[in-house]
Amino acid sequence: GILRRGLAYERADAAVVTNIGADHFGDFGITALADMAKIKAVVWDGVRPGGKRIANAGCAVSREHLATHHPDLVGHADWILFGRDEPLLLAHIAAGGEAWSVAGDVIRHHARGATHAVLAASAVPATFSGAARHNVDNALAAAALGAALGASDAHIAAALVGFGRSPDDNAGRLERHTLDERTILLDFGHNPHGVRSLLPIVESLLSRTPGARLMVVTGQAGDRGDADLADLAAAIMELGPARVAIRPMRGYERGRAPGEVESILGAALARLGLPEGDNVLVADELDALGSGLAWSRPGDLILVLVHIQRAEVRAWLDARRTTKM
């Protein structure tokens, strides 16, 4: 988006880079994670003098970028770091720098030489009682951004505790529904990094019902290489699905022939051991949900990845008297 259209602002009071993963390789000459880091770091270039640049100390790619391009950031007032117990984060705190961290289940704010316990990470609904580690990181990033804009720790805690209770708080991101005693989880996870972040949530949901099974619905845009599609299939298989439904993403072929992406994904899943009868093609998300309900049993989980038919799926769920979590 930055390379297609540039930044959407001239100056910002604060900017955060959350994480950097392998995706979109081949677009606009991006061939490595270091390229991606350089592009995402453009948001920091738009921060006004005296504003705050917020960085993820838990992201190895970000740390490498910072070491090269911002070697003097430790302890600097213009930077807020977030993470866990990474050496960079600890050094920044020790030098008097501002940071947000999590230790055990406690989100903490380090500022002006003091450390304040703000709230329990598991109290943030979007973290699925702490199982969604990536949303714990996102909570830290949001807290840092709020603090940079002048919000108090109390207001930040109240906002985080109130976020994620409704499916509409972050539509299409860990959006959970129940229907006929099945759990339906909608998420925009569209690359291996994003899919793997769902593993602890999937395990947590499946553990609630002995013998519960997982069905994954997936698709991908055509501007990913064959190796990228194979990597996505491998990440999906790490979730332990009993069934995978592959759907076309009409309008996102981006140079591929119709059906080409689905064929590559299906072949990759088959190579990884998914039985032919559980490696199915569907027309779209609604078809996938319908077939998923017919296949599934009470307690099963249906995970819909790269969820793009939001309005249609919501209407489909509402029409079936969905109970929203």
TORVEX-678100 format. One record per residue (C-alpha): z, x, y; residue number from 1. Coordinates in steps of 0.05 Angstrom, whole numbers, plus 32768, in hexadecimal, padded with zeros to 4 digits. Each point is the difference from the previous one (the first is absolute). Example, Ala and Ser with C-alpha at 12.3 -4.5 7.8 and 13.67 -1.06 7.14 Angstrom:
residues 2
<rec><up>809C</up><east>80F6</east><north>7FA6</north><k>1</k></rec>
<rec><up>7FF3</up><east>801B</east><north>8045</north><k>2</k></rec>
end
This chain:
residues 325
<rec><up>8000</up><east>8000</east><north>8000</north><k>1</k></rec>
<rec><up>8011</up><east>8038</east><north>8031</north><k>2</k></rec>
<rec><up>7FBE</up><east>8023</east><north>7FF1</north><k>3</k></rec>
<rec><up>7FD7</up><east>7FC0</east><north>8004</north><k>4</k></rec>
<rec><up>801F</up><east>7FE4</east><north>8040</north><k>5</k></rec>
<rec><up>8030</up><east>8033</east><north>801E</north><k>6</k></rec>
<rec><up>8048</up><east>7FF1</east><north>8015</north><k>7</k></rec>
<rec><up>800F</up><east>7FBA</east><north>801A</north><k>8</k></rec>
<rec><up>802A</up><east>801B</east><north>8039</north><k>9</k></rec>
<rec><up>8000</up><east>8036</east><north>8035</north><k>10</k></rec>
<rec><up>804A</up><east>8010</east><north>8001</north><k>11</k></rec>
<rec><up>803B</up><east>7FEB</east><north>7FD3</north><k>12</k></rec>
<rec><up>804B</up><east>8005</east><north>8009</north><k>13</k></rec>
<rec><up>8006</up><east>8013</east><north>7FB6</north><k>14</k></rec>
<rec><up>7FD5</up><east>8009</east><north>7FC3</north><k>15</k></rec>
<rec><up>800F</up><east>8008</east><north>7FB6</north><k>16</k></rec>
<rec><up>7FD9</up><east>801C</east><north>7FC5</north><k>17</k></rec>
<rec><up>801E</up><east>7FE2</east><north>7FC1</north><k>18</k></rec>
<rec><up>7FDF</up><east>8024</east><north>7FC6</north><k>19</k></rec>
<rec><up>7FBF</up><east>8021</east><north>7FEC</north><k>20</k></rec>
<rec><up>7FDE</up><east>7FF4</east><north>7FBE</north><k>21</k></rec>
<rec><up>7FBD</up><east>800B</east><north>7FDF</north><k>22</k></rec>
<rec><up>7FD1</up><east>7FC9</east><north>8015</north><k>23</k></rec>
<rec><up>7FBD</up><east>7FF7</east><north>8024</north><k>24</k></rec>
<rec><up>7FEA</up><east>8046</east><north>7FEB</north><k>25</k></rec>
<rec><up>7FB7</up><east>800A</east><north>8011</north><k>26</k></rec>
<rec><up>8002</up><east>7FD3</east><north>803E</north><k>27</k></rec>
<rec><up>7FF0</up><east>8024</east><north>8041</north><k>28</k></rec>
<rec><up>8005</up><east>8044</east><north>7FDF</north><k>29</k></rec>
<rec><up>8047</up><east>7FF6</east><north>7FE7</north><k>30</k></rec>
<rec><up>8006</up><east>802B</east><north>7FC2</north><k>31</k></rec>
<rec><up>804A</up><east>8014</east><north>7FFC</north><k>32</k></rec>
<rec><up>8046</up><east>7FE8</east><north>800F</north><k>33</k></rec>
<rec><up>8004</up><east>8032</east><north>8039</north><k>34</k></rec>
<rec><up>7FC4</up><east>7FDD</east><north>8020</north><k>35</k></rec>
<rec><up>8023</up><east>7FBD</east><north>7FFA</north><k>36</k></rec>
<rec><up>8040</up><east>801D</east><north>801F</north><k>37</k></rec>
<rec><up>7FD9</up><east>801B</east><north>803C</north><k>38</k></rec>
<rec><up>7FE0</up><east>7FBC</east><north>800B</north><k>39</k></rec>
<rec><up>803F</up><east>7FD7</east><north>7FFA</north><k>40</k></rec>
<rec><up>8024</up><east>8031</east><north>802E</north><k>41</k></rec>
<rec><up>7FD2</up><east>7FE9</east><north>8038</north><k>42</k></rec>
<rec><up>8032</up><east>7FC8</east><north>800D</north><k>43</k></rec>
<rec><up>8033</up><east>8034</east><north>8016</north><k>44</k></rec>
<rec><up>7FCD</up><east>801B</east><north>8032</north><k>45</k></rec>
<rec><up>8003</up><east>7FBE</east><north>8024</north><k>46</k></rec>
<rec><up>804B</up><east>8003</east><north>800C</north><k>47</k></rec>
<rec><up>8012</up><east>8005</east><north>804A</north><k>48</k></rec>
<rec><up>8029</up><east>803B</east><north>801A</north><k>49</k></rec>
<rec><up>8048</up><east>7FF3</east><north>7FEF</north><k>50</k></rec>
<rec><up>7FEE</up><east>7FCF</east><north>7FC8</north><k>51</k></rec>
<rec><up>8012</up><east>8007</east><north>7FB7</north><k>52</k></rec>
<rec><up>7FD7</up><east>8019</east><north>7FC6</north><k>53</k></rec>
<rec><up>801B</up><east>7FE7</east><north>7FBD</north><k>54</k></rec>
<rec><up>7FF1</up><east>8026</east><north>7FC0</north><k>55</k></rec>
<rec><up>800E</up><east>7FF6</east><north>7FB6</north><k>56</k></rec>
<rec><up>8027</up><east>803D</east><north>7FE7</north><k>57</k></rec>
<rec><up>7FF8</up><east>7FE5</east><north>7FBA</north><k>58</k></rec>
<rec><up>7FB4</up><east>8006</east><north>8000</north><k>59</k></rec>
<rec><up>7FEA</up><east>8045</east><north>7FE8</north><k>60</k></rec>
<rec><up>7FBD</up><east>7FFA</east><north>8022</north><k>61</k></rec>
<rec><up>8021</up><east>7FEF</east><north>8043</north><k>62</k></rec>
<rec><up>802F</up><east>803B</east><north>7FF9</north><k>63</k></rec>
<rec><up>7FC6</up><east>802F</east><north>7FF5</north><k>64</k></rec>
<rec><up>7FDC</up><east>7FE4</east><north>803D</north><k>65</k></rec>
<rec><up>803F</up><east>8005</east><north>802B</north><k>66</k></rec>
<rec><up>800D</up><east>8047</east><north>7FEB</north><k>67</k></rec>
<rec><up>7FBA</up><east>8014</east><north>8016</north><k>68</k></rec>
<rec><up>7FF7</up><east>7FD6</east><north>803F</north><k>69</k></rec>
<rec><up>8048</up><east>7FF4</east><north>8018</north><k>70</k></rec>
<rec><up>8029</up><east>803B</east><north>7FE8</north><k>71</k></rec>
<rec><up>8033</up><east>7FF8</east><north>8038</north><k>72</k></rec>
<rec><up>8013</up><east>7FB7</east><north>7FF4</north><k>73</k></rec>
<rec><up>8044</up><east>800E</east><north>7FDE</north><k>74</k></rec>
<rec><up>8036</up><east>7FE7</east><north>802F</north><k>75</k></rec>
<rec><up>7FCD</up><east>7FEC</east><north>8035</north><k>76</k></rec>
<rec><up>8010</up><east>7FC0</east><north>8026</north><k>77</k></rec>
<rec><up>7FB9</up><east>7FE7</east><north>7FFC</north><k>78</k></rec>
<rec><up>8003</up><east>7FF9</east><north>7FB4</north><k>79</k></rec>
<rec><up>8024</up><east>7FCF</east><north>7FD3</north><k>80</k></rec>
<rec><up>7FFD</up><east>800E</east><north>7FB5</north><k>81</k></rec>
<rec><up>8010</up><east>7FD2</east><north>7FC6</north><k>82</k></rec>
<rec><up>800B</up><east>800D</east><north>7FB7</north><k>83</k></rec>
<rec><up>8035</up><east>8011</east><north>7FCD</north><k>84</k></rec>
<rec><up>801B</up><east>8047</east><north>7FF6</north><k>85</k></rec>
<rec><up>7FC2</up><east>8029</east><north>800D</north><k>86</k></rec>
<rec><up>800D</up><east>8046</east><north>801E</north><k>87</k></rec>
<rec><up>7FD6</up><east>7FEF</east><north>803E</north><k>88</k></rec>
<rec><up>8029</up><east>7FC1</east><north>800D</north><k>89</k></rec>
<rec><up>8043</up><east>8025</east><north>7FF6</north><k>90</k></rec>
<rec><up>7FEA</up><east>8039</east><north>802D</north><k>91</k></rec>
<rec><up>7FEB</up><east>7FCE</east><north>8037</north><k>92</k></rec>
<rec><up>8044</up><east>7FDD</east><north>7FFC</north><k>93</k></rec>
<rec><up>8026</up><east>8041</east><north>8000</north><k>94</k></rec>
<rec><up>7FDB</up><east>8016</east><north>803E</north><k>95</k></rec>
<rec><up>8014</up><east>7FC0</east><north>8024</north><k>96</k></rec>
<rec><up>7FBF</up><east>7FDA</east><north>7FF5</north><k>97</k></rec>
<rec><up>7FFE</up><east>7FB5</east><north>7FF6</north><k>98</k></rec>
<rec><up>7FF2</up><east>7FE5</east><north>7FBA</north><k>99</k></rec>
<rec><up>8007</up><east>7FC5</east><north>7FD1</north><k>100</k></rec>
<rec><up>8013</up><east>800C</east><north>7FB8</north><k>101</k></rec>
<rec><up>8018</up><east>7FDE</east><north>7FC1</north><k>102</k></rec>
<rec><up>8036</up><east>801B</east><north>7FD3</north><k>103</k></rec>
<rec><up>800E</up><east>7FD6</east><north>7FC2</north><k>104</k></rec>
<rec><up>7FFA</up><east>7FBA</east><north>801C</north><k>105</k></rec>
<rec><up>8013</up><east>800F</east><north>8048</north><k>106</k></rec>
<rec><up>7FCE</up><east>8004</east><north>8039</north><k>107</k></rec>
<rec><up>801B</up><east>8030</east><north>8034</north><k>108</k></rec>
<rec><up>7FEE</up><east>8011</east><north>8049</north><k>109</k></rec>
<rec><up>800A</up><east>8048</east><north>8016</north><k>110</k></rec>
<rec><up>8000</up><east>8007</east><north>804C</north><k>111</k></rec>
<rec><up>8023</up><east>8029</east><north>8035</north><k>112</k></rec>
<rec><up>8025</up><east>8029</east><north>7FCC</north><k>113</k></rec>
<rec><up>801E</up><east>7FC3</east><north>7FDD</north><k>114</k></rec>
<rec><up>7FEF</up><east>7FDA</east><north>7FC1</north><k>115</k></rec>
<rec><up>8008</up><east>7FB4</east><north>7FFC</north><k>116</k></rec>
<rec><up>7FFB</up><east>7FD5</east><north>7FC1</north><k>117</k></rec>
<rec><up>7FD4</up><east>7FC6</east><north>8015</north><k>118</k></rec>
<rec><up>7FF5</up><east>7FD4</east><north>7FC3</north><k>119</k></rec>
<rec><up>7FF4</up><east>7FFF</east><north>7FB5</north><k>120</k></rec>
<rec><up>7FB8</up><east>800A</east><north>7FEC</north><k>121</k></rec>
<rec><up>8008</up><east>7FCC</east><north>7FCA</north><k>122</k></rec>
<rec><up>8012</up><east>7FCD</east><north>8035</north><k>123</k></rec>
<rec><up>7FB9</up><east>8002</east><north>801B</north><k>124</k></rec>
<rec><up>7FDB</up><east>7FC9</east><north>7FDB</north><k>125</k></rec>
<rec><up>7FBE</up><east>8025</east><north>8003</north><k>126</k></rec>
<rec><up>801D</up><east>8038</east><north>7FD5</north><k>127</k></rec>
<rec><up>800C</up><east>7FD2</east><north>7FC3</north><k>128</k></rec>
<rec><up>8049</up><east>8016</east><north>7FFD</north><k>129</k></rec>
<rec><up>7FEB</up><east>8048</east><north>800B</north><k>130</k></rec>
<rec><up>7FCD</up><east>8001</east><north>7FC7</north><k>131</k></rec>
<rec><up>7FC5</up><east>8003</east><north>8031</north><k>132</k></rec>
<rec><up>800B</up><east>8049</east><north>8014</north><k>133</k></rec>
<rec><up>7FC3</up><east>8000</east><north>802D</north><k>134</k></rec>
<rec><up>801D</up><east>7FC6</east><north>8027</north><k>135</k></rec>
<rec><up>8042</up><east>8026</east><north>8008</north><k>136</k></rec>
<rec><up>7FD5</up><east>8036</east><north>8020</north><k>137</k></rec>
<rec><up>7FDD</up><east>7FCC</east><north>802A</north><k>138</k></rec>
<rec><up>8043</up><east>7FE4</east><north>8016</north><k>139</k></rec>
<rec><up>8014</up><east>8046</east><north>8017</north><k>140</k></rec>
<rec><up>7FBE</up><east>8007</east><north>8026</north><k>141</k></rec>
<rec><up>800A</up><east>7FBC</east><north>8021</north><k>142</k></rec>
<rec><up>8047</up><east>8011</east><north>8012</north><k>143</k></rec>
<rec><up>7FEA</up><east>8042</east><north>801F</north><k>144</k></rec>
<rec><up>7FCA</up><east>7FDC</east><north>8028</north><k>145</k></rec>
<rec><up>8032</up><east>7FCB</east><north>8017</north><k>146</k></rec>
<rec><up>8031</up><east>8036</east><north>8015</north><k>147</k></rec>
<rec><up>7FC9</up><east>8024</east><north>8026</north><k>148</k></rec>
<rec><up>7FF3</up><east>7FC1</east><north>8027</north><k>149</k></rec>
<rec><up>8049</up><east>7FF7</east><north>8011</north><k>150</k></rec>
<rec><up>8019</up><east>7FCF</east><north>7FCB</north><k>151</k></rec>
<rec><up>8049</up><east>8008</east><north>7FEC</north><k>152</k></rec>
<rec><up>8016</up><east>800F</east><north>7FB8</north><k>153</k></rec>
<rec><up>801D</up><east>7FBA</east><north>7FFC</north><k>154</k></rec>
<rec><up>7FBF</up><east>7FDF</east><north>8016</north><k>155</k></rec>
<rec><up>7FD8</up><east>802C</east><north>7FD0</north><k>156</k></rec>
<rec><up>802E</up><east>7FED</east><north>7FC6</north><k>157</k></rec>
<rec><up>7FFB</up><east>7FB6</east><north>8010</north><k>158</k></rec>
<rec><up>7FB4</up><east>8004</east><north>8003</north><k>159</k></rec>
<rec><up>7FFA</up><east>8024</east><north>7FBD</north><k>160</k></rec>
<rec><up>8030</up><east>7FD0</east><north>7FDD</north><k>161</k></rec>
<rec><up>7FD7</up><east>7FC5</east><north>801A</north><k>162</k></rec>
<rec><up>7FBC</up><east>801C</east><north>7FEC</north><k>163</k></rec>
<rec><up>7FE2</up><east>7FF0</east><north>7FBC</north><k>164</k></rec>
<rec><up>8023</up><east>7FBE</east><north>7FF1</north><k>165</k></rec>
<rec><up>7FC0</up><east>7FD9</east><north>800A</north><k>166</k></rec>
<rec><up>7FBB</up><east>800E</east><north>7FE1</north><k>167</k></rec>
<rec><up>7FE4</up><east>7FFA</east><north>8046</north><k>168</k></rec>
<rec><up>8029</up><east>803A</east><north>801C</north><k>169</k></rec>
<rec><up>7FCD</up><east>8031</east><north>7FE4</north><k>170</k></rec>
<rec><up>7FC9</up><east>7FD7</east><north>7FDF</north><k>171</k></rec>
<rec><up>7FDD</up><east>8022</east><north>7FC7</north><k>172</k></rec>
<rec><up>8033</up><east>8039</east><north>7FFB</north><k>173</k></rec>
<rec><up>8031</up><east>7FF5</east><north>7FC6</north><k>174</k></rec>
<rec><up>7FF8</up><east>7FB6</east><north>800C</north><k>175</k></rec>
<rec><up>8025</up><east>7FDD</east><north>7FC7</north><k>176</k></rec>
<rec><up>7FF9</up><east>7FB9</east><north>7FE6</north><k>177</k></rec>
<rec><up>8015</up><east>7FDA</east><north>7FC2</north><k>178</k></rec>
<rec><up>7FD6</up><east>7FCD</east><north>7FDC</north><k>179</k></rec>
<rec><up>800E</up><east>7FE0</east><north>7FBD</north><k>180</k></rec>
<rec><up>8036</up><east>8034</east><north>7FF2</north><k>181</k></rec>
<rec><up>7FCF</up><east>8039</east><north>800C</north><k>182</k></rec>
<rec><up>8007</up><east>8033</east><north>8038</north><k>183</k></rec>
<rec><up>7FC3</up><east>800C</east><north>802B</north><k>184</k></rec>
<rec><up>8001</up><east>803F</east><north>802A</north><k>185</k></rec>
<rec><up>7FC9</up><east>800A</east><north>8034</north><k>186</k></rec>
<rec><up>7FF7</up><east>8046</east><north>801C</north><k>187</k></rec>
<rec><up>7FC9</up><east>8026</east><north>8025</north><k>188</k></rec>
<rec><up>800B</up><east>803E</east><north>7FD5</north><k>189</k></rec>
<rec><up>7FB9</up><east>801C</east><north>7FFC</north><k>190</k></rec>
<rec><up>8007</up><east>8049</east><north>7FED</north><k>191</k></rec>
<rec><up>8027</up><east>8027</east><north>7FCB</north><k>192</k></rec>
<rec><up>8036</up><east>8012</east><north>8031</north><k>193</k></rec>
<rec><up>800C</up><east>7FB8</east><north>8013</north><k>194</k></rec>
<rec><up>7FFD</up><east>7FE6</east><north>7FB8</north><k>195</k></rec>
<rec><up>8032</up><east>8034</east><north>7FE7</north><k>196</k></rec>
<rec><up>8031</up><east>7FEC</east><north>8036</north><k>197</k></rec>
<rec><up>8004</up><east>7FBC</east><north>7FDE</north><k>198</k></rec>
<rec><up>8019</up><east>801B</east><north>7FBE</north><k>199</k></rec>
<rec><up>804B</up><east>7FF8</east><north>800D</north><k>200</k></rec>
<rec><up>7FF5</up><east>7FBA</east><north>801B</north><k>201</k></rec>
<rec><up>7FD7</up><east>7FEC</east><north>7FC3</north><k>202</k></rec>
<rec><up>8035</up><east>801D</east><north>7FD2</north><k>203</k></rec>
<rec><up>8037</up><east>7FDB</east><north>8025</north><k>204</k></rec>
<rec><up>7FDD</up><east>7FBD</east><north>7FFD</north><k>205</k></rec>
<rec><up>7FEC</up><east>8006</east><north>7FB6</north><k>206</k></rec>
<rec><up>8047</up><east>8015</east><north>7FED</north><k>207</k></rec>
<rec><up>801A</up><east>7FBB</east><north>8012</north><k>208</k></rec>
<rec><up>7FDF</up><east>7FDF</east><north>7FC3</north><k>209</k></rec>
<rec><up>8000</up><east>8020</east><north>7FBB</north><k>210</k></rec>
<rec><up>7FB9</up><east>8009</east><north>7FE8</north><k>211</k></rec>
<rec><up>7FE1</up><east>7FF1</east><north>8044</north><k>212</k></rec>
<rec><up>7FB8</up><east>8018</east><north>8007</north><k>213</k></rec>
<rec><up>7FD7</up><east>8018</east><north>803B</north><k>214</k></rec>
<rec><up>7FBA</up><east>7FEB</east><north>8015</north><k>215</k></rec>
<rec><up>7FDE</up><east>8028</east><north>8037</north><k>216</k></rec>
<rec><up>7FC7</up><east>7FE5</east><north>802A</north><k>217</k></rec>
<rec><up>7FD8</up><east>8036</east><north>8023</north><k>218</k></rec>
<rec><up>7FBF</up><east>8012</east><north>8022</north><k>219</k></rec>
<rec><up>7FE7</up><east>8036</east><north>802F</north><k>220</k></rec>
<rec><up>7FCF</up><east>800B</east><north>8038</north><k>221</k></rec>
<rec><up>7FC0</up><east>8026</east><north>7FEF</north><k>222</k></rec>
<rec><up>800D</up><east>803A</east><north>802F</north><k>223</k></rec>
<rec><up>802D</up><east>8023</east><north>7FCD</north><k>224</k></rec>
<rec><up>7FE4</up><east>8034</east><north>7FD0</north><k>225</k></rec>
<rec><up>7FFF</up><east>7FF9</east><north>7FB5</north><k>226</k></rec>
<rec><up>803B</up><east>8030</east><north>7FFA</north><k>227</k></rec>
<rec><up>8027</up><east>7FD7</east><north>8033</north><k>228</k></rec>
<rec><up>7FF4</up><east>7FC1</east><north>7FD7</north><k>229</k></rec>
<rec><up>8016</up><east>8024</east><north>7FC1</north><k>230</k></rec>
<rec><up>8040</up><east>8016</east><north>8024</north><k>231</k></rec>
<rec><up>800D</up><east>7FB8</east><north>8015</north><k>232</k></rec>
<rec><up>7FF8</up><east>7FE9</east><north>7FB8</north><k>233</k></rec>
<rec><up>8031</up><east>8036</east><north>7FE9</north><k>234</k></rec>
<rec><up>8034</up><east>7FEA</east><north>8033</north><k>235</k></rec>
<rec><up>7FF9</up><east>7FB8</east><north>7FE9</north><k>236</k></rec>
<rec><up>800A</up><east>8014</east><north>7FB8</north><k>237</k></rec>
<rec><up>8040</up><east>8024</east><north>8013</north><k>238</k></rec>
<rec><up>801C</up><east>7FBC</east><north>8013</north><k>239</k></rec>
<rec><up>7FFB</up><east>7FEC</east><north>7FB6</north><k>240</k></rec>
<rec><up>7FD4</up><east>7FC2</east><north>8005</north><k>241</k></rec>
<rec><up>7FF3</up><east>7FD3</east><north>7FC5</north><k>242</k></rec>
<rec><up>7FC2</up><east>7FE6</east><north>8023</north><k>243</k></rec>
<rec><up>7FD4</up><east>8015</east><north>803A</north><k>244</k></rec>
<rec><up>7FD0</up><east>7FD2</east><north>8024</north><k>245</k></rec>
<rec><up>7FCA</up><east>8021</east><north>802B</north><k>246</k></rec>
<rec><up>7FE0</up><east>7FD9</east><north>8037</north><k>247</k></rec>
<rec><up>7FC5</up><east>8010</east><north>802E</north><k>248</k></rec>
<rec><up>800D</up><east>800C</east><north>8049</north><k>249</k></rec>
<rec><up>7FC5</up><east>7FDD</east><north>801F</north><k>250</k></rec>
<rec><up>7FEC</up><east>801C</east><north>8043</north><k>251</k></rec>
<rec><up>8022</up><east>8043</east><north>7FF1</north><k>252</k></rec>
<rec><up>7FCA</up><east>801D</east><north>7FD2</north><k>253</k></rec>
<rec><up>7FF2</up><east>8036</east><north>8035</north><k>254</k></rec>
<rec><up>7FC3</up><east>801D</east><north>7FDF</north><k>255</k></rec>
<rec><up>8011</up><east>7FEF</east><north>7FB8</north><k>256</k></rec>
<rec><up>7FD7</up><east>7FCF</east><north>7FD7</north><k>257</k></rec>
<rec><up>8022</up><east>7FBD</east><north>7FF0</north><k>258</k></rec>
<rec><up>802C</up><east>8008</east><north>7FC3</north><k>259</k></rec>
<rec><up>7FFE</up><east>804D</east><north>8001</north><k>260</k></rec>
<rec><up>8048</up><east>800A</east><north>8016</north><k>261</k></rec>
<rec><up>801A</up><east>7FCD</east><north>7FCE</north><k>262</k></rec>
<rec><up>7FDA</up><east>8022</east><north>7FC8</north><k>263</k></rec>
<rec><up>801C</up><east>8045</east><north>8012</north><k>264</k></rec>
<rec><up>8047</up><east>7FE5</east><north>8004</north><k>265</k></rec>
<rec><up>7FF9</up><east>7FDB</east><north>7FBE</north><k>266</k></rec>
<rec><up>7FE5</up><east>803D</east><north>7FDC</north><k>267</k></rec>
<rec><up>8039</up><east>802B</east><north>801C</north><k>268</k></rec>
<rec><up>8035</up><east>7FCF</east><north>7FE9</north><k>269</k></rec>
<rec><up>7FE0</up><east>7FFD</east><north>7FBB</north><k>270</k></rec>
<rec><up>8001</up><east>804C</east><north>7FFB</north><k>271</k></rec>
<rec><up>804A</up><east>7FFE</east><north>8010</north><k>272</k></rec>
<rec><up>800E</up><east>7FD1</east><north>7FC7</north><k>273</k></rec>
<rec><up>7FFE</up><east>7FBA</east><north>801C</north><k>274</k></rec>
<rec><up>7FE6</up><east>7FD2</east><north>7FC8</north><k>275</k></rec>
<rec><up>7FBD</up><east>7FDF</east><north>800D</north><k>276</k></rec>
<rec><up>801E</up><east>7FBA</east><north>7FFC</north><k>277</k></rec>
<rec><up>8032</up><east>8011</east><north>8037</north><k>278</k></rec>
<rec><up>7FCD</up><east>8021</east><north>802E</north><k>279</k></rec>
<rec><up>7FDE</up><east>7FC5</east><north>8020</north><k>280</k></rec>
<rec><up>7FD2</up><east>7FEF</east><north>803A</north><k>281</k></rec>
<rec><up>8010</up><east>7FC6</east><north>802F</north><k>282</k></rec>
<rec><up>7FDA</up><east>7FE1</east><north>8039</north><k>283</k></rec>
<rec><up>8035</up><east>8008</east><north>8036</north><k>284</k></rec>
<rec><up>804B</up><east>7FFD</east><north>800D</north><k>285</k></rec>
<rec><up>8004</up><east>7FB5</east><north>7FF3</north><k>286</k></rec>
<rec><up>7FDC</up><east>8007</east><north>7FBE</north><k>287</k></rec>
<rec><up>802F</up><east>803A</east><north>7FEE</north><k>288</k></rec>
<rec><up>803E</up><east>7FD6</east><north>8010</north><k>289</k></rec>
<rec><up>7FE7</up><east>7FC5</east><north>7FD9</north><k>290</k></rec>
<rec><up>7FF0</up><east>802A</east><north>7FC3</north><k>291</k></rec>
<rec><up>8042</up><east>8025</east><north>8009</north><k>292</k></rec>
<rec><up>8029</up><east>7FC1</east><north>7FFE</north><k>293</k></rec>
<rec><up>7FDB</up><east>7FEA</east><north>7FC1</north><k>294</k></rec>
<rec><up>800C</up><east>8043</east><north>7FDF</north><k>295</k></rec>
<rec><up>8048</up><east>800C</east><north>8016</north><k>296</k></rec>
<rec><up>8043</up><east>7FE8</east><north>7FE8</north><k>297</k></rec>
<rec><up>803F</up><east>7FEE</east><north>8027</north><k>298</k></rec>
<rec><up>801E</up><east>8040</east><north>801B</north><k>299</k></rec>
<rec><up>7FBE</up><east>8026</east><north>8004</north><k>300</k></rec>
<rec><up>7FE9</up><east>8023</east><north>803F</north><k>301</k></rec>
<rec><up>7FBB</up><east>7FFA</east><north>801F</north><k>302</k></rec>
<rec><up>7FF3</up><east>8038</east><north>8032</north><k>303</k></rec>
<rec><up>7FC4</up><east>7FF6</east><north>802E</north><k>304</k></rec>
<rec><up>7FE9</up><east>8041</east><north>8020</north><k>305</k></rec>
<rec><up>7FD3</up><east>8008</east><north>803C</north><k>306</k></rec>
<rec><up>8012</up><east>7FB9</east><north>8013</north><k>307</k></rec>
<rec><up>7FCB</up><east>7FE9</east><north>8032</north><k>308</k></rec>
<rec><up>7FF8</up><east>7FB5</east><north>7FF3</north><k>309</k></rec>
<rec><up>8041</up><east>7FF1</east><north>8023</north><k>310</k></rec>
<rec><up>7FF1</up><east>7FBA</east><north>801B</north><k>311</k></rec>
<rec><up>7FDF</up><east>7FE9</east><north>7FC0</north><k>312</k></rec>
<rec><up>8038</up><east>801A</east><north>7FD4</north><k>313</k></rec>
<rec><up>8036</up><east>7FE2</east><north>802B</north><k>314</k></rec>
<rec><up>7FDE</up><east>7FBC</east><north>7FFE</north><k>315</k></rec>
<rec><up>7FF8</up><east>8007</east><north>7FB5</north><k>316</k></rec>
<rec><up>804A</up><east>8010</east><north>7FF7</north><k>317</k></rec>
<rec><up>8017</up><east>7FC9</east><north>8030</north><k>318</k></rec>
<rec><up>7FD6</up><east>7FCD</east><north>7FDC</north><k>319</k></rec>
<rec><up>8024</up><east>8011</east><north>7FBF</north><k>320</k></rec>
<rec><up>8044</up><east>7FF5</east><north>8020</north><k>321</k></rec>
<rec><up>8011</up><east>804A</east><north>8003</north><k>322</k></rec>
<rec><up>8048</up><east>8013</east><north>800D</north><k>323</k></rec>
<rec><up>7FFE</up><east>8039</east><north>8031</north><k>324</k></rec>
<rec><up>8033</up><east>8038</east><north>7FF9</north><k>325</k></rec>
end
